[in-house]
Amino acid sequence: MESPVKTRHTPASHDSGNKYRHLIETEEFKELIQKKKAFIVPVTLFFLAFYFVLPILAAYTQVLKGEAFFHITWAWVYALLQFAVVWIGGIVYIKKSAKYDKMAKNILNKYQKELGE
């Protein structure tokens, strides 16, 4: 049975894809991706480690069961720190992503004539 929805690929849309393929092969674009990866990968690994350490420490060790201050255990301190880490991480990511967006805009402006936009 034939699908009721048919898609047409026009030569113009195919040509646009080739233009963007050329763009992603430029050194500027590769540098942008490299910088983004250099930030995102370590930060993601830190967040994952930071969040998964709490249940592991709480379940298998006595480290977080001690009193930190005012009858609050280290488990509560660690758990509350997770909120701070989320907010700080979000603020840092917003600031860094603005720089990446600016770099991407500069790349698009540089190759605007080639892209035909």
C-alpha positions in Angstrom: 0.0 0.0 0.0 1.3 3.4 -0.9 1.8 6.2 1.6 -0.8 9.0 1.2 1.9 11.6 1.9 4.5 12.2 -0.7 7.4 14.4 -0.4 9.1 16.2 -3.2 12.7 17.2 -3.1 13.4 20.2 -5.2 16.8 20.9 -6.6 16.9 24.2 -4.7 16.5 22.4 -1.3 19.0 19.8 -2.3 21.5 22.5 -3.3 21.0 24.3 0.1 22.0 21.1 1.8 25.2 21.0 -0.1 25.9 24.5 0.8 25.5 23.8 4.5 27.7 20.6 4.1 30.4 22.9 2.8 29.9 25.3 5.7 30.3 22.5 8.3 33.6 21.5 6.7 35.2 24.9 7.3 37.8 25.4 10.0 35.7 28.1 11.8 32.8 25.7 12.2 35.1 22.8 13.3 36.7 25.2 15.9 33.2 26.1 17.2 32.2 22.5 17.6 35.6 21.7 19.3 35.1 24.5 21.8 31.5 23.5 22.5 32.6 19.9 23.1 35.5 21.0 25.3 33.0 22.7 27.6 30.0 20.4 27.4 31.6 17.0 27.8 33.6 17.7 31.1 30.7 19.7 32.6 28.2 16.8 31.8 30.6 14.3 33.3 30.9 16.4 36.4 27.2 16.7 36.8 26.6 13.0 36.3 29.3 12.1 38.8 28.1 14.7 41.3 24.5 13.5 41.2 25.2 9.8 41.3 27.7 10.0 44.1 25.0 11.0 46.6 22.9 7.8 46.5 26.0 5.7 46.3 27.6 7.4 49.4 24.3 7.3 51.2 23.6 3.6 50.6 27.1 2.1 50.9 29.1 4.3 53.3 28.8 6.1 56.6 30.4 9.3 55.2 27.1 11.3 54.9 25.6 10.1 58.2 27.6 12.4 60.4 26.3 15.6 61.7 27.5 18.7 59.8 26.0 21.5 62.0 22.8 22.3 63.7 21.7 18.7 63.7 21.9 18.5 59.9 23.6 15.6 58.4 26.1 15.7 55.6 23.6 14.0 53.3 21.3 17.0 53.6 24.2 19.4 53.0 25.2 17.4 49.9 21.6 17.2 48.6 21.1 21.0 49.1 24.4 21.6 47.3 22.9 19.9 44.3 20.4 22.7 43.9 23.2 25.3 44.0 25.2 23.3 41.4 22.2 23.3 39.1 21.7 27.0 39.3 25.4 27.8 39.0 25.7 25.4 36.1 22.7 26.9 34.4 24.1 30.4 34.7 27.5 29.4 33.4 25.9 27.5 30.5 23.8 30.5 29.5 26.9 32.8 29.5 29.0 30.3 27.5 26.2 29.5 25.0 25.9 33.3 24.3 29.5 33.2 23.2 28.9 30.1 21.0 25.9 31.8 19.5 27.9 34.8 18.6 30.6 32.6 17.0 28.0 30.8 15.0 26.4 34.1 13.9 29.9 35.3 12.8 30.4 32.2 10.8 27.0 32.5 9.1 27.7 36.2 8.3 31.0 35.3 6.8 29.6 32.6 4.5 26.2 34.4 3.9 26.9 35.0 0.2 27.9 31.4 -0.4 24.7 30.2 1.3 22.6 32.6 -0.8 20.8 34.0 2.1 
